Amino acid sequence: MTVIEIPDEQAEALKAKAAAEGLTLEAWLERLAEERPVPGSPSVLAAAARIRELQKHVKPDPEGWTSRDYIKFGRR
């Protein structure tokens, strides 16, 4: 557990925001942390762009199989 010290006025304001949404301060902060991306992590759009770039270099399967076909028949 990490303890963060903030002025009492700010703590009360945060508790009020949490209560307005029917949450405890701890639950509200957990939800807030899940909604925000971690600094330095790629955004969803950047990840999607990278996947599209990688897919440009993928050659078609010589047998015409899809990934689903390989999974279905137990091949890799």
C-alpha positions, 0 to 999 in steps of 0.5 A, spaced: 500 500 500 502 506 498 500 512 502 499 519 499 499 525 503 495 531 500 491 537 504 485 535 508 481 540 503 483 536 497 482 529 500 475 532 502 474 534 495 476 527 492 471 524 497 465 528 495 467 526 488 467 519 490 461 519 494 457 523 488 458 517 484 456 512 490 463 510 491 468 509 496 474 514 495 479 507 494 474 504 489 473 511 486 481 512 485 482 505 483 477 506 477 480 512 475 487 509 475 484 504 470 481 509 466 488 513 465 493 510 460 500 509 464 505 514 462 510 511 456 505 506 454 503 506 447 496 508 446 491 504 442 491 508 436 499 507 436 498 500 437 493 499 432 497 503 427 503 498 429 499 492 427 497 494 421 504 496 419 507 489 421 501 486 417 503 489 410 510 484 411 506 478 412 506 473 406 499 469 404 500 462 407 502 458 401 496 453 402 491 458 403 490 457 410 488 462 415 490 462 422 483 459 424 484 453 420 491 452 423 488 452 430 482 448 428 486 442 425 492 443 430 497 445 426 502 451 427 
